[in-house]
Every structure is written in structure tokens, then in C-alpha cells.
Amino acid sequence: MIKKLQFVFLFAIISMTATAQLDTVSSRFAKINDVKIHYKIYGTGSDALFLLHGSMECMTEWDKQLVDFSKRYKVITMDNRGHGKSTFTDRKMDYFLMSEDVLALMSVLKIDSAHIVGFGDGGIIGLYLAITHPEKVRKLVAIGANYKVDTSVVYHEVLEKVKAWDDDKVYSFVRNNFRGWPNDNMLTQFTSRMKTMLLTEPNLTKDDLRKIQCPTLFMTGDHDIIKQSHTSEMFESVQRGYLAVIPCTKHYPQKDKPAVVNSIIMDFLSKKFIKLARF
């Protein structure tokens, strides 16, 4: 019993040390299109891996993945335009535009192609990248993502909450979650642009999904706000797909069960894709 406790204590110390070391990674900024994008780089692996966060979030949402992923890959985290420490201009927000931001950052960093792991909006951005620039995406992991938006895809309670957003609600969220947010003077525009995007996009089709050439892993929680039928539909639509439903998790399986999710993602990224015959 004592030896077991000593092992648990030692493991906790090692994990805390690794996390603390990641906290020392310096922020970097790149002028991308009309904005300044905040990003960080972890690890020194030969293969690049981009982690793309969800709506109204920032790069810190990947804290439970960084230690594991940076052991094998050169991991790039970034704040989407208007999120975290990235700037925002009063320009129509859409997923194609944000996918072009990722593409431009890849160019700045001289990365020819990369693995993309995206959650929510980040997963949608990954879909756009894989569809419009297939040569840039080696493998794609889309967690809690969707290719269209209506009540056949997401539960209506979620859409009603977004419809109720106003400047006060968004500012309260920003103040509590975005340290050093540089867009205070554009709060009203940011609120309007984000609401419009989330309620009207994405606008992809199953024909678009069939254009994805890279191996793609769709992941969802068994209690996700994205309906399982929609995630299964995406999985069935791509040429080379896998599907992972994480039990006892909601919209954030990567937070609820990071050890499980990290293991599945690492296995998917590191091994050759095998197309299975259903019959």
C-alpha cells in the first residue's frame, strides 16, 4: 500500500513538473491577413500538429493534451481571431476565413503539412482545411464538430442560448476566460459576428465531406450537444474515417477523460490508416 502511494505521489510530481515546464513556453505573434494571431510551439518532433480550440475559447483549453502530444510532435497551439490574445477586425467571421488563418500561419512557420486536431469550431476549421487544401492536412481529428447547423444537428437548447447572447454576457465570459484580450473596443462587433456565425454556419454538404482525402477521426461524447446521428453521418460520408464515441462524457471528452482521448488520438496519428470492410 505504501509503495502504491509512493508511486502515485511520484507520478503526480512528474505530471506537475511537466505541466509547469509547458507554462514557461513563450507567446509568439504573427501578422496573419488582417489580424495578429497569438500562438505557441511545444515540443521538437519532426511532424507538426496543430491544436485548434472551440468557440469562445483559447489555446489553454488544450492543457490536458500538451504533455502527451509534445513528447512526439511539434505542437502548435493558436488563438483563433478575436479569441484569447489574438486581435479582431470587424470583418465577417466564417470558418473558411479562420481556416485561411491557420493556412497562413503554416506558411509563416514553413510547415508544408500537419496533423490537425480540432474541437468544436476547431474541428470545423479542420474540415474546411481538409476540403479546400487537402495537401496541407496529413490526418484530421474532429471532436464535437458539425458540418451544418440546425436542430437536426445540435439540440435546440444550445441554439437558444446563443440567440440570447448580448454584449454583457459575452464581456463577462471574455473577462473570466481570456487573459489579456486585446479587443475591448470591438466587443459589440465581436458579439454580433460570433452570434451570426454560430447560428448560420457551417454550410458544408456531404459532397464536400467526400472530398476529404486524409484519414479522419470523428470523436464525440455519448452525451454531446452535437447529436450522435450527425457525427455518424460525417463518419459515413468521408472516404477514410474512424469514429470514437467516448462513454460518460459530454461536449468536452478531451477534458472529461483526457487519458482515454489522448491515447485514442495518439494511436490514430501514429499508425497507418487501415480501411476496414464492414462485411
Beta strands, then each sheet from edge to edge (+ up, - down):
strand 1: 28-32
strand 2: 35-42
strand 3: 48-52
strand 4: 74-78
strand 5: 114-119
strand 6: 137-143
strand 7: 216-221
strand 8: 241-246
sheet 1: 1+ 2- 4+ 3+ 5+ 6+ 7+ 8+
end
